[in-house]
Amino acid sequence: MLKFILIFIAVIYLLGFLGRLLIIYWVKKMAKQAGFYQNAPSNQKEGHVTVDFNQKKSKKFEKNEGDYVDFEEIKD
């Protein structure tokens, strides 16, 4: 029973140690990847600005679509 407890504690300790190493590796990898996207060279000259304008499509209603109801407000 004592042997089992010692092995269990050793395994938990090793998993914690390996987990820390994997997390450190993963964080460094993500930071490197984020830096790559942040410092990516652009195809445009410095100071050149391009603005793309997308017009919103106007809603088109057909004459036979829906009904207009004329109403009056009634005061109580």
Secondary structure, DSSP 4 states (H G I P E B T S, - for coil): -HHHHHHHHHHHHHHHHHHHHHHHHHHHHHHHHHHHHHTPPPSSPTT-------PPPPP---TTSS----------
